[in-house]
């Protein structure tokens, strides 16, 4: 059993196309096209909501919000030159209790 994610080596991933294929296989009554449209619609709505400053909350999974990063002076790592970094909003994901419990239950890894 994997003690922690870093013991896996490279992190496993799930791409959008793999998600669509997995749902299509689990729900044979739905066509691949219907599943793809549904997944794309959900992702588009989530992107639109975040773009409009809305908070997304999916019970048992988590919530997504935007965090404000004020402007600052950074440095070019190659030259050491000071660089102005403008203010920006960055997406932030906070896992829900159900997801945290599932991840920490020891069922991580292949």
C-alpha positions as CSV (number, residue, x, y, z in Angstrom):
1,X,0.0,0.0,0.0
2,X,1.1,3.5,-0.8
3,X,2.0,5.5,2.4
4,X,1.9,8.9,0.6
5,X,1.5,10.3,-2.9
6,X,5.2,11.1,-3.2
7,X,5.9,7.3,-2.9
8,X,4.2,6.7,-6.2
9,X,7.0,8.4,-8.2
10,X,5.1,10.2,-10.9
11,X,1.6,11.3,-10.0
12,X,-1.2,9.5,-11.8
13,X,-3.5,11.7,-13.9
14,X,-7.0,11.6,-15.3
15,X,-7.4,13.6,-18.6
16,X,-10.7,14.9,-19.9
17,X,-10.8,12.3,-22.6
18,X,-10.1,9.5,-20.1
19,X,-12.9,10.9,-17.9
20,X,-15.3,10.9,-20.9
21,X,-14.3,7.3,-21.8
22,X,-14.8,6.2,-18.2
23,X,-18.2,7.7,-17.9
24,X,-19.2,6.3,-21.3
25,X,-18.1,2.8,-20.2
26,X,-20.0,3.1,-16.8
27,X,-23.1,4.4,-18.4
28,X,-23.7,2.4,-21.6
29,X,-27.1,3.9,-22.2
30,X,-25.4,7.2,-23.0
31,X,-23.6,7.8,-26.3
32,X,-20.0,8.9,-26.2
33,X,-21.1,12.2,-27.8
34,X,-23.7,12.8,-25.1
35,X,-21.2,12.2,-22.4
36,X,-18.7,14.5,-24.1
37,X,-21.3,17.3,-24.4
38,X,-22.3,16.9,-20.8
39,X,-18.6,17.0,-19.5
40,X,-17.8,20.0,-21.7
41,X,-21.0,21.8,-20.6
42,X,-20.2,21.3,-16.9
43,X,-16.6,22.5,-17.4
44,X,-17.7,25.5,-19.4
45,X,-20.3,26.5,-16.8
46,X,-17.6,26.2,-14.1
47,X,-15.2,28.3,-16.1
48,X,-17.9,30.9,-16.7
49,X,-18.8,31.1,-13.0
50,X,-15.2,31.6,-11.9
51,X,-14.7,34.2,-14.7
52,X,-17.6,36.1,-13.3
53,X,-16.3,35.9,-9.7
54,X,-18.8,33.3,-8.5
55,X,-18.0,30.6,-6.0
56,X,-18.5,27.0,-7.0
57,X,-19.5,24.5,-4.4
58,X,-20.0,20.8,-5.0
59,X,-21.0,19.0,-1.8
60,X,-18.7,16.1,-0.9
61,X,-16.2,17.2,-3.5
62,X,-15.1,20.8,-2.7
63,X,-15.4,24.4,-3.5
64,X,-13.6,26.7,-5.9
65,X,-13.1,30.4,-5.5
66,X,-10.8,33.1,-6.7
67,X,-8.0,34.5,-4.5
68,X,-6.6,37.9,-5.1
69,X,-2.9,38.3,-5.4
70,X,-1.7,41.9,-5.0
71,X,0.9,43.5,-7.3
72,X,4.5,42.9,-6.2
73,X,8.1,43.2,-7.2
74,X,9.6,39.9,-8.2
75,X,12.9,38.9,-9.6
76,X,14.0,37.3,-12.9
77,X,15.7,34.2,-11.6
78,X,18.2,34.2,-14.5
79,X,19.4,37.8,-14.2
80,X,18.2,38.8,-10.8
81,X,16.6,41.9,-12.3
82,X,13.6,43.3,-10.5
83,X,10.3,42.7,-12.4
84,X,6.9,44.2,-11.7
85,X,4.3,41.4,-11.2
86,X,0.8,42.8,-11.7
87,X,-2.2,42.0,-9.5
88,X,-4.2,39.0,-10.5
89,X,-6.9,36.5,-9.4
90,X,-6.0,32.9,-9.1
91,X,-8.4,29.9,-8.8
92,X,-8.3,28.2,-5.5
93,X,-9.7,24.7,-4.7
94,X,-10.6,23.7,-1.2
95,X,-11.5,20.0,-0.9
96,X,-14.7,19.0,0.9
97,X,-14.8,16.7,3.9
98,X,-15.9,13.7,1.9
99,X,-13.0,14.0,-0.6
100,X,-10.5,14.6,2.2
101,X,-11.7,11.5,4.0
102,X,-11.6,9.4,0.9
103,X,-8.1,10.5,-0.1
104,X,-6.8,10.0,3.4
105,X,-8.4,6.6,3.9
106,X,-5.4,4.8,2.3
107,X,-7.1,4.1,-1.0
108,X,-4.6,6.1,-3.0
109,X,-2.6,4.7,-5.9
110,X,-3.1,2.1,-8.7
